[in-house]
Structure formats: C-alpha cells, structure tokens
Amino acid sequence: MVKLGRLLTAMVTPFDDRGEIDYKQAKKLALALLKSGSDGVVVA
C-alpha cells in the first residue's frame, strides 16, 4: 500500500486578471502549504 501522508490539503487554483492560471502564485501557495505542515497538496 502506498503511504500518501497524514495531511493532504486541497489547493485552490490562483488565476491572474486575464483568467489564466497564475503558475507563480500556485508555486508560492503550494510551498506555503507544505511549509505550514501539509504532507502534500491535492490539485484537481
């Protein structure tokens, strides 16, 4: 069985003013979630 971690956080997708995915902000958010204790993030 694969161990996924104890805390997986569903991450929101940040968008810019044009409605495009803001990958820079997504990276910052993912790193902040991991730094604050999440074992991983869920992106759908």
C-alpha distances in whole Angstrom, upper triangle without the diagonal:
4,6,9,12,14,17,17,20,22,24,28,29,33,35,39,42,42,39,37,33,34,32,33,33,29,29,31,29,25,26,28,25,23,26,26,23,20,17,17,19,19,21,22
4,6,9,12,14,14,18,19,21,25,26,29,32,35,39,39,36,34,30,31,28,30,29,26,25,27,25,22,23,25,22,19,23,23,20,17,14,14,16,16,18,20
4,6,9,11,12,15,17,20,23,25,28,31,34,38,38,35,33,30,30,27,29,28,24,23,25,23,20,20,22,19,17,20,20,16,14,11,11,14,15,18,20
4,7,8,8,12,14,16,19,21,24,27,31,34,35,32,30,26,26,24,25,24,21,20,22,20,16,17,19,16,14,17,17,14,11,8,8,10,11,14,16
4,6,7,11,13,16,19,21,24,28,31,34,35,32,30,27,27,24,25,24,21,20,21,19,15,16,17,14,12,14,14,11,9,5,7,10,12,15,18
4,7,10,13,16,19,22,25,28,31,35,36,33,32,28,28,26,26,25,22,21,22,19,16,17,17,14,12,14,13,10,8,6,9,11,13,17,19
4,6,10,12,16,19,21,25,28,31,32,30,28,25,24,23,23,21,19,18,18,16,13,14,14,10,10,12,11,8,5,5,7,9,10,14,17
4,7,9,13,15,18,22,25,28,29,26,25,21,21,20,21,19,16,16,17,14,11,13,13,10,9,13,12,9,6,6,5,5,6,10,13
4,6,9,12,15,19,22,25,26,23,22,19,19,18,19,16,13,14,14,11,9,12,11,8,9,12,11,10,6,8,6,5,6,9,12
4,7,10,13,16,20,23,24,20,20,16,17,16,18,15,12,14,15,11,10,13,13,10,12,15,14,13,10,11,9,6,5,6,8
4,6,9,13,16,19,20,17,16,13,13,13,14,12,9,11,11,8,7,11,11,8,11,14,13,14,11,12,10,6,6,6,9
4,6,10,13,16,17,14,14,11,11,12,13,11,8,11,12,9,9,13,13,11,14,16,16,17,14,16,13,10,9,8,9
4,7,10,13,14,11,10,7,8,9,11,9,7,10,11,9,10,14,14,13,16,18,18,19,17,18,15,11,11,8,9
4,7,10,11,9,9,6,6,8,9,6,6,10,10,9,11,14,14,14,17,18,19,20,18,20,17,14,14,12,13
4,7,8,5,5,4,5,8,10,8,9,12,13,12,14,17,17,18,20,22,22,24,22,24,21,18,17,14,15
4,5,5,6,6,5,9,10,9,11,14,14,14,17,19,19,20,23,24,24,27,25,27,24,21,20,18,18
4,6,7,10,9,13,14,13,14,17,18,17,20,22,22,23,26,27,27,30,28,30,27,24,24,21,21
4,6,9,10,13,15,14,16,18,19,19,21,24,24,25,28,29,30,32,30,31,28,25,24,21,21
4,7,9,12,14,13,14,17,18,18,19,22,23,23,26,27,28,29,27,29,26,22,21,18,17
4,6,9,11,12,12,15,16,16,18,20,21,22,24,26,27,28,26,27,24,20,19,16,16
4,6,9,9,8,11,13,13,14,17,18,18,20,22,23,25,22,23,20,17,16,13,13
4,6,6,6,9,10,11,12,14,15,17,18,20,21,23,21,23,20,17,17,14,15
4,5,5,6,9,10,10,12,14,15,16,18,20,21,19,20,17,15,15,13,15
4,5,5,6,9,10,11,12,14,16,17,19,21,19,20,18,16,17,15,18
4,5,5,6,9,10,10,12,14,15,16,19,17,19,17,14,16,14,16
4,5,5,6,9,10,11,12,14,15,17,15,16,14,11,12,10,13
4,5,5,6,9,10,11,12,14,16,14,15,13,11,13,12,15
4,6,5,6,9,10,10,12,15,14,16,14,12,15,14,17
4,5,5,6,9,10,11,13,12,14,12,10,12,12,15
4,5,5,6,9,10,11,9,11,8,7,10,10,14
4,5,5,6,9,10,9,11,10,10,13,14,17
4,5,5,6,9,9,11,11,11,14,15,18
4,5,5,7,6,9,8,8,11,13,16
4,5,5,5,6,6,8,12,14,17
4,6,7,9,10,11,15,17,21
4,6,9,11,12,15,17,21
4,6,9,11,14,17,20
4,5,7,10,13,17
4,7,10,13,17
4,7,10,13
4,6,10
4,7
4
